[in-house]
């Protein structure tokens, strides 16, 4: 067979997912715990629909300079702050009503300075809404200022200096936006364009500090009435029609904002502005973003290291496994890599079926960790004889020769590795009617969920043997379903995706698992093998090979249990009991009870 591509996300996708989660948490901390959703979008720009915010991930644009990865993350963060700010301080119905009242397709109304083309209304309305919202956001949340500034300087305009000094309409729009956003001027703007912006400078400052979206837009209309005759004259000289200008409005189709709530939010910010100097006014000096970029670079390096560590257990690799035989030893190769099936919904169904058993199993497994206190014996003749005191019984007639105190043990640390047979034979129905693989999935989910609840590190793997038809016949395959320290939707999906594959080589899987646990130093290291009791052996291997691996493992401090989910005939059961001497659990109806018995034995033996 040809092994299908792994369902595992690549590094880029994981970094993207983690960045989104981090941004969502950041916004909740910055703006409070009001509920909203966060998603990446492929639209032209970021937006909000009133409940959720949608941030573009690919921020690189043809009209912008190239951005490095650190700059792109800063821009995305600035977009996220911007859209969340609209939810905080704006009522979009005010904007929709304003557009409806003042738009027109009638050129006579344009020339009379009574109503306006929709794209020009959108330009003035959006710019001043954004400017007001950003000022209020930066006032209440000063840490957001650098991110908002970076987006405005480096992304919003593209390259702000390009195309200046040629067209007064272009320069007016650029100057008007820059003034509204509190940005430094561009020296080569045409004087007439700058003079026109200067004529409404007081109104721009007023719009930025209005109590509501509605009152801000009323000021925007005043600005339009003042500048419109000059804009019409410039358009006439350039041979352009007022309705020919384009503007991409990302607010018009939205429906969000409670009028009273956003005005209350604005009052808080305006009260701060009234009592302190404005934190963001037009400046002659462009902000220095170097510190923010260095911090972002460090954060990204840390994030990459975390993702690399998270992905490491899933990376494809080949390891050698030495198997001791009666006539020497043999070394076999095992291929490790991410599984190619995933089914999160099936895991959720499995979880529901074992949910009520999780707490009892977790309490039982917690016994691996609990300390045992010293115990004073109640009876004089209870406990072990103290040999050093035996002479007193004969010479002094002193019967007190028994140990009075039973010593306890301190708290232990435990680690569990779960290895599941996913060979073709697990397709067979078990005695309860369901497939063996489905019962194994249930057992896996129960043990993993219980360990997570009990705070015991657990890793889960599946093993099989595949003929890849690539010249390397019958490759031993071990798939990491759940590495230590990881248990998210990815891991649950992989466990839910377990399906019967082809062959199996139990000796290699067992020895590899023992070797893996030997890397750790916990007091109790438990290997649980989920098996249907139908092993396949290579030349020179047999049931005794398995038995010897188990015995040698226990000598090295590794406890091995076999959860047997297979045929109930005497021969099969005896085979399992021989391979796992005193360590096999024949799963009937109560896995928790059966598992408890064996784990308690391990606790006693290791403590």
C-alpha positions as CSV (number, residue, x, y, z in Angstrom):
1,X,0.0,0.0,0.0
2,X,1.0,3.6,-0.4
3,X,0.7,5.4,2.9
4,X,-1.6,8.4,2.6
5,X,-0.5,11.9,3.6
6,X,-0.6,12.6,7.4
7,X,-3.6,14.6,8.6
8,X,-1.3,16.5,10.9
9,X,-1.3,20.3,10.4
10,X,2.0,21.7,9.1
11,X,4.1,24.2,11.1
12,X,2.7,27.2,9.3
13,X,-0.9,26.2,10.1
14,X,-0.1,25.5,13.8
15,X,1.7,28.9,14.1
16,X,-1.4,30.5,12.5
17,X,-3.7,28.8,14.9
18,X,-1.6,29.7,17.9
19,X,-1.4,33.3,16.8
20,X,-5.2,33.5,16.5
21,X,-5.7,32.0,20.0
22,X,-3.1,34.4,21.5
23,X,-4.7,37.4,19.8
24,X,-8.2,36.4,21.0
25,X,-6.8,36.1,24.6
26,X,-5.0,39.4,24.3
27,X,-8.2,41.2,23.2
28,X,-10.2,39.7,26.1
29,X,-7.6,41.0,28.5
30,X,-7.3,44.4,26.8
31,X,-11.0,45.1,26.5
32,X,-12.5,42.9,29.3
33,X,-14.3,39.6,29.1
34,X,-17.2,40.6,26.8
35,X,-17.9,37.6,24.6
36,X,-16.9,37.8,20.9
37,X,-15.6,35.4,18.4
38,X,-12.3,35.6,16.5
39,X,-11.5,34.2,13.1
40,X,-9.0,34.7,10.3
41,X,-10.5,35.9,7.0
42,X,-9.5,35.9,3.3
43,X,-11.4,39.1,2.6
44,X,-9.6,42.3,1.4
45,X,-9.5,43.7,4.9
46,X,-10.5,43.0,8.4
47,X,-14.0,43.6,9.7
48,X,-16.6,42.9,12.4
49,X,-20.2,41.7,12.0
50,X,-21.2,42.9,15.5
51,X,-20.6,39.6,17.3
52,X,-17.3,38.5,16.0
53,X,-14.2,40.0,14.5
54,X,-12.5,38.8,11.3
55,X,-8.8,39.6,10.8
56,X,-7.0,39.2,7.5
57,X,-4.0,36.8,7.9
58,X,-2.3,37.6,4.6
59,X,-1.6,41.3,5.1
60,X,0.9,41.6,2.3
61,X,-0.5,43.9,-0.5
62,X,0.9,44.8,-3.9
63,X,0.8,48.5,-3.1
64,X,2.7,48.0,0.2
65,X,6.4,47.5,0.8
66,X,7.4,43.9,1.7
67,X,6.8,43.0,5.3
68,X,8.9,40.5,7.2
69,X,7.1,37.9,9.4
70,X,7.5,40.0,12.6
71,X,5.9,43.1,10.9
72,X,3.1,41.0,9.5
73,X,2.2,39.8,13.0
74,X,2.2,43.3,14.3
75,X,-0.1,44.4,11.5
76,X,-2.5,41.6,12.3
77,X,-2.5,42.5,15.9
78,X,-3.2,46.2,15.0
79,X,-6.1,45.0,12.8
80,X,-7.5,42.9,15.7
81,X,-7.3,45.9,18.1
82,X,-9.0,48.1,15.5
83,X,-12.0,45.8,14.9
84,X,-12.5,45.1,18.6
85,X,-12.4,48.9,19.2
86,X,-15.3,49.4,16.9
87,X,-17.4,46.9,19.0
88,X,-16.4,49.0,22.0
89,X,-17.1,52.5,20.8
90,X,-19.2,52.5,17.7
91,X,-22.9,52.0,16.7
92,X,-22.9,51.0,13.1
93,X,-26.6,51.7,12.6
94,X,-25.7,55.4,13.0
95,X,-23.4,55.1,10.1
96,X,-25.9,53.2,7.9
97,X,-28.6,55.9,8.6
98,X,-26.1,58.7,7.9
99,X,-25.2,57.2,4.5
100,X,-28.9,56.7,3.6
101,X,-29.7,60.3,4.5
102,X,-26.9,62.0,2.6
103,X,-26.2,59.8,-0.4
104,X,-27.4,60.6,-3.9
105,X,-27.0,59.6,-7.5
106,X,-28.2,63.0,-8.7
107,X,-25.4,65.2,-10.0
108,X,-27.5,68.3,-9.4
109,X,-27.6,67.6,-5.7
110,X,-23.8,67.0,-5.8
111,X,-23.3,70.4,-7.5
112,X,-25.6,72.1,-5.0
113,X,-23.5,70.7,-2.1
114,X,-26.7,69.1,-0.7
115,X,-26.0,65.3,-1.1
116,X,-23.0,63.3,-2.2
117,X,-21.8,60.3,-4.1
118,X,-21.7,57.2,-1.9
119,X,-18.0,56.6,-2.2
120,X,-17.1,60.1,-1.0
121,X,-19.5,59.8,2.0
122,X,-17.9,56.4,2.8
123,X,-14.4,58.0,2.7
124,X,-15.2,60.8,5.1
125,X,-17.4,58.8,7.3
126,X,-15.0,55.8,7.7
127,X,-11.9,57.9,8.2
128,X,-13.4,60.0,11.0
129,X,-15.1,57.0,12.6
130,X,-11.8,55.1,12.6
131,X,-9.9,58.2,13.9
132,X,-12.3,58.7,16.8
133,X,-12.4,55.0,17.7
134,X,-8.6,54.7,17.6
135,X,-8.2,57.8,19.8
136,X,-10.6,56.4,22.4
137,X,-9.0,53.0,22.2
138,X,-5.5,54.4,22.7
139,X,-6.7,56.6,25.6
140,X,-8.2,53.7,27.6
141,X,-5.7,51.1,26.4
142,X,-2.3,52.9,26.0
143,X,-0.5,49.7,25.2
144,X,-2.4,49.5,21.9
145,X,-1.0,52.8,20.5
146,X,2.1,51.3,18.9
147,X,0.2,48.6,17.1
148,X,-2.4,51.1,15.8
149,X,0.3,53.5,14.7
150,X,2.3,50.8,12.9
151,X,-0.8,49.8,10.9
152,X,-1.5,53.4,9.9
153,X,2.1,54.2,9.0
154,X,3.1,51.0,7.3
155,X,-0.1,49.4,5.9
156,X,-3.1,51.7,5.6
157,X,-1.7,54.0,2.9
158,X,0.6,51.5,1.3
159,X,3.7,53.6,0.8
160,X,2.4,57.0,1.9
161,X,5.1,59.1,0.1
162,X,4.3,57.6,-3.3
163,X,2.4,59.7,-5.9
164,X,2.5,62.9,-3.8
165,X,2.8,66.4,-5.3
166,X,1.0,65.6,-8.5
167,X,-2.8,65.5,-7.8
168,X,-4.4,67.8,-5.3
169,X,-7.3,65.3,-4.7
170,X,-4.8,62.5,-3.9
171,X,-2.8,64.8,-1.6
172,X,-6.0,66.0,0.1
173,X,-7.2,62.5,0.9
174,X,-3.7,61.5,2.1
175,X,-3.3,64.7,4.2
176,X,-6.9,64.4,5.6
177,X,-6.4,60.8,6.7
178,X,-3.0,61.6,8.2
179,X,-4.3,64.5,10.1
180,X,-7.3,62.5,11.4
181,X,-5.1,59.6,12.6
182,X,-2.6,62.0,14.3
183,X,0.3,61.2,11.9
184,X,3.3,63.2,10.8
185,X,2.9,65.2,7.6
186,X,4.5,64.4,4.2
187,X,6.6,67.4,3.1
188,X,5.8,67.2,-0.6
189,X,2.0,67.4,-0.5
190,X,0.6,70.2,-2.7
191,X,0.1,73.4,-0.7
192,X,-3.5,73.8,-1.9
193,X,-4.4,70.3,-0.6
194,X,-2.8,71.0,2.8
195,X,-4.5,74.4,3.0
196,X,-7.9,72.7,2.5
197,X,-7.2,70.3,5.3
198,X,-6.0,73.1,7.5
199,X,-9.4,74.9,6.9
200,X,-11.2,72.0,8.7
201,X,-8.5,71.1,11.2
202,X,-10.7,72.2,14.2
203,X,-13.6,70.1,13.0
204,X,-11.3,67.1,12.6
205,X,-10.2,67.5,16.2
206,X,-13.8,67.8,17.2
207,X,-14.9,64.7,15.4
208,X,-12.3,62.6,17.1
209,X,-13.7,63.6,20.6
210,X,-17.4,63.2,19.9
211,X,-19.5,61.2,22.4
212,X,-21.2,59.0,19.8
213,X,-20.8,57.7,16.2
214,X,-23.8,59.8,15.3
215,X,-22.4,63.1,16.5
216,X,-19.0,62.2,14.9
217,X,-20.7,61.7,11.5
218,X,-22.6,65.0,11.9
219,X,-19.2,66.7,12.1
220,X,-18.0,64.7,9.1
221,X,-21.0,66.2,7.1
222,X,-19.9,69.7,8.2
223,X,-16.4,69.0,6.9
224,X,-17.8,67.7,3.6
225,X,-19.9,70.8,3.0
226,X,-16.8,73.0,3.6
227,X,-14.3,71.1,1.3
228,X,-16.7,69.8,-1.4
229,X,-16.7,72.9,-3.6
230,X,-12.9,72.8,-3.8
231,X,-12.9,69.1,-4.5
232,X,-15.5,69.6,-7.3
233,X,-13.3,72.2,-8.8
234,X,-10.2,70.0,-8.8
235,X,-12.2,67.1,-10.2
236,X,-13.5,69.4,-13.0
237,X,-10.0,70.5,-13.9
238,X,-8.8,66.9,-14.0
239,X,-11.7,65.8,-16.2
240,X,-13.0,63.4,-13.5
241,X,-16.5,62.8,-12.3
242,X,-17.4,62.8,-8.6
243,X,-19.0,59.4,-8.8
244,X,-15.9,57.8,-10.4
245,X,-13.9,57.6,-7.1
246,X,-13.8,54.2,-5.5
247,X,-13.7,53.3,-1.8
248,X,-13.8,49.9,-0.2
249,X,-16.3,50.2,2.7
250,X,-16.0,47.4,5.2
251,X,-18.5,48.9,7.6
252,X,-21.6,49.3,5.4
253,X,-22.9,45.7,5.5
254,X,-22.3,45.2,9.2
255,X,-24.9,45.5,11.9
256,X,-23.4,46.1,15.4
257,X,-23.2,48.3,18.4
258,X,-25.7,49.0,21.2
259,X,-26.1,52.8,21.2
260,X,-26.2,53.3,25.0
261,X,-23.4,50.8,25.7
262,X,-20.9,52.3,23.2
263,X,-21.7,55.8,24.4
264,X,-21.0,54.8,28.0
265,X,-17.7,53.3,26.9
266,X,-16.9,56.5,25.0
267,X,-17.7,58.6,28.1
268,X,-15.0,56.7,30.1
269,X,-12.4,57.4,27.5
270,X,-13.4,61.1,27.0
271,X,-13.2,61.6,30.8
272,X,-9.6,60.5,30.7
273,X,-8.9,62.8,27.8
274,X,-10.5,65.7,29.6
275,X,-8.3,65.2,32.7
276,X,-4.9,64.4,30.9
277,X,-3.1,65.6,27.8
278,X,-4.2,63.8,24.7
279,X,-2.0,60.7,24.2
280,X,-2.3,60.9,20.5
281,X,-2.1,64.2,18.6
282,X,-0.4,65.0,15.3
283,X,3.3,65.0,15.6
284,X,6.3,66.1,13.5
285,X,8.2,62.9,14.3
286,X,7.3,59.4,13.1
287,X,7.1,56.9,16.0
288,X,10.1,54.6,16.6
289,X,8.9,51.0,16.3
290,X,12.2,49.3,16.9
291,X,11.5,48.2,20.5
292,X,8.2,46.7,19.5
293,X,9.8,44.8,16.6
294,X,12.5,43.4,18.9
295,X,9.9,42.2,21.4
296,X,7.8,40.6,18.5
297,X,10.9,38.9,17.2
298,X,11.6,37.4,20.6
299,X,8.0,36.3,21.0
300,X,8.1,34.7,17.6
301,X,11.3,32.8,18.4
302,X,9.8,31.5,21.5
303,X,6.6,30.5,19.6
304,X,8.6,28.7,17.0
305,X,10.6,26.8,19.7
306,X,7.3,25.7,21.3
307,X,5.8,24.6,18.0
308,X,9.0,22.7,17.1
309,X,8.8,20.9,20.5
310,X,5.1,20.2,19.9
311,X,5.7,18.8,16.5
312,X,8.8,16.8,17.3
313,X,7.0,13.6,18.4
314,X,5.2,13.5,15.1
315,X,8.3,14.0,12.9
316,X,9.1,11.0,10.6
317,X,12.1,9.1,11.7
318,X,13.5,5.5,11.9
319,X,14.8,3.9,15.0
320,X,16.5,0.6,15.6
321,X,15.1,-1.8,18.2
322,X,17.2,-4.7,19.6
323,X,15.2,-7.8,20.5
324,X,16.8,-10.5,22.7
325,X,16.3,-14.0,21.4
326,X,17.2,-17.4,22.8
327,X,20.0,-17.6,20.3
328,X,21.4,-14.1,20.6
329,X,19.7,-10.9,19.5
330,X,18.4,-9.2,16.4
331,X,17.9,-5.5,15.5
332,X,14.8,-4.3,13.6
333,X,13.8,-0.9,12.3
334,X,10.7,0.9,13.3
335,X,9.3,3.9,11.4
336,X,7.6,6.6,13.5
337,X,5.5,9.4,12.1
338,X,2.1,11.1,12.2
339,X,-1.0,9.0,11.5
340,X,-3.0,9.7,8.4
341,X,-6.5,9.4,9.9
342,X,-8.4,11.7,12.1
343,X,-12.0,11.7,13.4
344,X,-12.7,14.2,16.2
345,X,-16.4,13.6,16.1
346,X,-15.9,9.9,16.8
347,X,-13.7,10.7,19.7
348,X,-16.4,12.9,21.1
349,X,-18.9,10.0,20.8
350,X,-16.4,7.7,22.5
351,X,-15.9,10.2,25.2
352,X,-19.6,10.4,25.9
353,X,-19.8,6.6,26.2
354,X,-17.0,6.5,28.9
355,X,-17.6,9.8,30.6
356,X,-19.1,8.4,33.8
357,X,-16.2,6.1,34.3
358,X,-13.5,8.8,34.1
359,X,-13.7,10.1,37.7
360,X,-13.5,6.7,39.3
361,X,-10.6,5.7,37.1
362,X,-8.8,9.0,37.8
363,X,-9.2,8.4,41.6
364,X,-7.8,4.9,41.3
365,X,-4.8,6.2,39.2
366,X,-4.2,8.9,41.7
367,X,-3.2,6.2,44.1
368,X,0.0,5.9,42.1
369,X,1.0,9.4,43.4
370,X,-0.3,9.5,47.0
371,X,2.1,9.1,49.9
372,X,1.6,6.4,52.5
373,X,1.9,7.6,56.1
374,X,3.7,5.7,58.9
375,X,1.3,3.4,60.7
376,X,1.5,2.4,64.4
377,X,0.5,-1.2,64.8
378,X,-2.4,-1.8,67.2
379,X,-1.3,-5.2,68.4
380,X,1.9,-6.2,70.0
381,X,2.3,-9.4,67.9
382,X,1.5,-7.7,64.6
383,X,4.1,-7.1,61.9
384,X,7.6,-8.3,61.1
385,X,9.9,-9.7,63.8
386,X,12.8,-7.4,64.7
387,X,15.7,-9.8,64.6
388,X,17.9,-7.5,66.7
389,X,15.4,-7.8,69.6
390,X,14.8,-11.6,69.4
391,X,17.3,-12.4,72.2
392,X,15.2,-10.3,74.6
393,X,12.3,-12.8,74.4
394,X,14.5,-15.7,75.7
395,X,16.8,-13.9,78.2
396,X,14.5,-11.2,79.5
397,X,11.1,-12.7,78.8
398,X,10.3,-9.5,76.8
399,X,7.6,-10.3,74.2
400,X,8.0,-6.9,72.5
401,X,10.1,-8.2,69.5
402,X,7.7,-7.2,66.7
403,X,8.0,-4.0,64.6
404,X,5.7,-1.4,66.2
405,X,5.8,1.1,63.3
406,X,5.0,0.3,59.7
407,X,7.0,2.7,57.6
408,X,5.1,4.7,55.0
409,X,6.5,6.1,51.7
410,X,6.6,9.6,50.3
411,X,4.6,10.8,47.4
412,X,5.6,9.2,44.1
413,X,5.8,10.4,40.5
414,X,4.2,8.3,37.8
415,X,4.3,8.1,34.0
416,X,2.2,5.9,31.7
417,X,2.7,4.9,28.1
418,X,-0.2,3.3,26.2
419,X,0.6,1.2,23.2
420,X,-2.4,0.0,21.0
421,X,-2.4,-2.8,18.5
422,X,-4.1,-1.4,15.3
423,X,-3.5,-4.4,13.1
424,X,-6.0,-5.9,10.7
425,X,-7.3,-8.5,13.3
426,X,-8.8,-5.7,15.4
427,X,-11.5,-5.4,12.7
428,X,-13.0,-8.6,14.1
429,X,-16.1,-8.2,16.4
430,X,-15.5,-9.0,20.1
431,X,-17.8,-10.9,22.4
432,X,-20.0,-7.8,22.9
433,X,-20.6,-7.4,19.2
434,X,-18.5,-4.2,18.5
435,X,-15.2,-4.3,16.7
436,X,-12.1,-4.9,18.9
437,X,-10.6,-1.6,17.6
438,X,-13.7,0.3,18.9
439,X,-13.3,-1.3,22.3
440,X,-9.6,-0.4,22.3
441,X,-10.5,3.2,21.4
442,X,-12.9,3.3,24.4
443,X,-10.2,1.9,26.7
444,X,-7.6,4.3,25.4
445,X,-9.9,7.3,25.8
446,X,-10.8,6.2,29.4
447,X,-7.2,5.8,30.5
448,X,-6.0,9.0,28.8
449,X,-8.9,11.1,30.2
450,X,-8.4,9.7,33.6
451,X,-4.7,10.3,33.6
452,X,-5.2,13.9,32.5
453,X,-7.6,14.4,35.3
454,X,-5.3,12.7,37.8
455,X,-2.3,14.7,36.6
456,X,-0.3,11.7,35.4
457,X,1.8,12.2,32.2
458,X,0.6,9.8,29.6
459,X,1.5,9.2,25.9
460,X,-0.5,7.0,23.5
461,X,0.8,5.2,20.4
462,X,-0.6,2.7,17.9
463,X,1.5,0.0,16.2
464,X,1.1,-2.0,13.0
465,X,3.1,-3.4,10.1
466,X,2.6,-2.2,6.6
467,X,3.8,-3.3,3.1
468,X,4.5,0.1,1.5
469,X,5.5,-1.5,-1.9
470,X,8.6,0.6,-2.0
471,X,11.2,-2.1,-1.7
472,X,11.1,-2.1,2.1
473,X,8.5,-4.8,2.7
474,X,6.6,-5.0,6.0
475,X,7.8,-1.9,7.8
476,X,7.1,-1.7,11.5
477,X,5.1,1.5,12.0
478,X,4.4,3.3,15.3
479,X,2.1,6.3,15.2
480,X,2.1,8.9,18.0
481,X,-1.6,9.5,18.9
482,X,-0.9,11.6,22.0
483,X,2.6,12.7,23.0
484,X,3.4,13.5,26.6
485,X,2.1,16.9,27.6
486,X,-0.2,17.3,24.7
487,X,-3.9,16.7,24.5
488,X,-5.9,18.9,22.2
489,X,-8.2,18.5,19.3
490,X,-5.3,17.2,17.2
491,X,-4.6,14.3,19.6
492,X,-8.3,13.5,20.1
493,X,-8.9,13.5,16.4
494,X,-6.0,11.0,15.9
495,X,-7.4,8.7,18.6
496,X,-10.8,8.9,17.1
497,X,-9.3,8.1,13.7
498,X,-7.8,4.7,14.8
499,X,-8.7,2.0,12.3
500,X,-7.5,-1.5,11.7
501,X,-4.4,-1.4,9.4
502,X,-2.5,-4.5,8.2
503,X,0.0,-6.6,10.3
504,X,1.6,-6.3,13.6
505,X,5.0,-7.2,15.2
506,X,4.3,-7.2,19.0
507,X,7.9,-7.8,20.0
508,X,9.2,-4.6,18.3
509,X,6.3,-2.5,19.6
510,X,6.7,-3.8,23.2
511,X,10.5,-3.4,23.3
512,X,10.3,0.1,21.7
513,X,7.8,1.2,24.3
514,X,10.0,-0.2,27.1
515,X,13.0,1.7,25.7
516,X,10.9,4.9,25.5
517,X,9.9,4.7,29.2
518,X,13.5,4.0,30.2
519,X,14.3,7.6,29.1
520,X,12.3,8.9,32.1
521,X,13.0,8.8,35.8
522,X,9.6,8.7,37.5
523,X,9.2,6.3,40.5
524,X,6.5,4.4,38.7
525,X,6.6,3.9,35.0
526,X,3.7,1.9,33.6
527,X,3.4,0.5,30.1
528,X,-0.1,-0.6,29.1
529,X,-0.4,-2.7,26.0
530,X,-3.8,-2.9,24.3
531,X,-3.9,-6.2,22.5
532,X,-6.3,-8.6,20.9
533,X,-3.9,-11.5,21.7
534,X,-3.0,-12.4,18.2
535,X,0.7,-11.6,17.9
536,X,2.8,-12.0,14.8
537,X,6.4,-13.0,15.2
538,X,9.5,-12.8,13.0
539,X,12.0,-15.7,12.6
540,X,13.4,-16.8,16.0
541,X,10.6,-15.0,18.0
542,X,7.8,-16.6,20.0
543,X,5.7,-16.2,23.1
544,X,8.7,-16.5,25.3
545,X,10.3,-13.6,23.5
546,X,7.4,-11.4,24.7
547,X,7.5,-12.9,28.2
548,X,11.3,-12.2,28.5
549,X,10.9,-8.6,27.4
550,X,8.2,-8.1,30.1
551,X,10.3,-9.7,32.8
552,X,13.5,-7.7,31.9
553,X,11.4,-4.5,31.8
554,X,10.2,-5.1,35.3
555,X,13.8,-5.7,36.5
556,X,14.5,-2.2,35.2
557,X,11.6,-0.6,37.0
558,X,9.0,-0.7,34.1
559,X,5.7,-2.2,35.0
560,X,3.9,-3.8,32.0
561,X,0.2,-4.5,31.8
562,X,-1.7,-6.0,28.9
563,X,-5.3,-5.0,28.4
564,X,-6.6,-8.0,26.5
565,X,-9.5,-7.3,24.1
566,X,-9.8,-10.4,22.0
567,X,-11.2,-14.0,21.7
568,X,-12.4,-15.6,24.9
569,X,-11.2,-19.1,24.1
570,X,-8.9,-20.8,26.6
571,X,-5.9,-21.0,24.2
572,X,-5.9,-17.3,23.4
573,X,-6.2,-16.3,27.0
574,X,-3.5,-18.6,28.0
575,X,-1.2,-17.2,25.3
576,X,-1.7,-13.7,26.7
577,X,-1.2,-14.8,30.3
578,X,2.0,-16.5,29.3
579,X,3.4,-13.4,27.4
580,X,2.4,-11.1,30.3
581,X,3.0,-13.2,33.4
582,X,0.7,-11.9,36.1
583,X,0.2,-8.7,34.2
584,X,-2.8,-9.4,31.9
585,X,-6.2,-7.9,32.3
586,X,-8.9,-9.9,30.5
587,X,-11.4,-7.0,29.9
588,X,-14.9,-8.0,30.7
589,X,-17.6,-5.4,31.5
590,X,-15.8,-3.3,34.1
591,X,-12.4,-2.1,32.9
592,X,-12.2,0.3,35.8
593,X,-12.5,-2.4,38.4
594,X,-10.1,-4.8,36.6
595,X,-7.6,-2.0,36.1
596,X,-7.9,-1.0,39.7
597,X,-6.9,-4.4,40.9
598,X,-3.7,-4.5,38.9
599,X,-2.7,-0.8,39.6
600,X,-3.1,-1.4,43.3
601,X,-0.7,-4.3,43.0
602,X,1.8,-2.1,41.3
603,X,1.4,0.5,44.0
604,X,2.1,-2.0,46.7
605,X,5.1,-3.5,44.9
606,X,6.7,-0.1,44.1
607,X,6.0,1.5,47.4
